[in-house]
Amino acid sequence: MSKSPFKVTCNDIRSPSEKTLLNELLRILKSDKIPDAELIENLGLFMSRREVTKLLFAYDIYTKILDVHGVIMEFGTRWGQNIAYFSTLRGILEPYNWSRKIIGFDTFEGFQEFDKKDGKDICKYDFTVTEHWESYLDIIMESHEADAPISHIKKYEIIKGDVSETVPEYLEKHPETIIALAFFDLDLYVPTRNTLKAILPHCTKSTVLVFDQPSKELCPGETIGIWEVMDLTGKQLKRSPFSIYQAYMVL
């Protein structure tokens, strides 16, 4: 039996039979059974229940900011699936809202360092991507914008580097920034703490904060960082029916 091409992640709870089926789907996807001209339009054939729920979660979160002014920021973009979803949803739900800029932040080099508050288990994962992936992601985002109205105005930005440095730098350069949605997928204590502290002065009463790994034993640093910046006592962390991991808060 060939080795599974699916890399283990901190959210991987697939059974051996599920992984076998996914390997078979991957084999078919990479074959020439579907003509290239029709492959993109039929990628839904290969989306598992888990992947569809990620898209539904993005939709659920996006609908909560339709009447909230400001940009969307994601911290911990990695491959960029979420910002691609948000770009597509913007084109569907508010196609003429050219002020809804989407900004993705990531090192694009995986985890750089750990704090003792992160625990020892999260150190097993690095979340690297292929070299120069941010350049390919830029092409992908550009194609999404080209498929929506007002495509001549660039409405996204991809920023590479340590968020503890790049987020304050971006906000200093753009003091006019108002944040409608902030999506935290950093997993670690220091970047979560520093980024949350940096963005709060740019949030409003209706800003939506999304946390990817709150209250998760594998990566306690994220939750510790949140607690240190904003006392969660008396605040409500809500769940979406489309996710067992993520939680969100409406300020």
Secondary structure, DSSP 8 states (H G I E B T S, - for coil): ---------TT----HHHHHHHHHHHHHHHSSSS-HHHHGGGGGGG--HHHHHHHHHHHHHHHTTTTS-SEEEEE--TT-HHHHHHHHHHHHH-TT-TT--EEEEE-SS------GGGTTTGGG------TTHHHHHHHHHHHHHHTSSSTTS--EEEEES-HHHHHHHHHHH-TT--EEEEEE---SHHHHHHHHHHHGGGEEEEEEEEESSTT-TT-HHHHHHHHHHS--TT---B--TT-SS-EEEE-
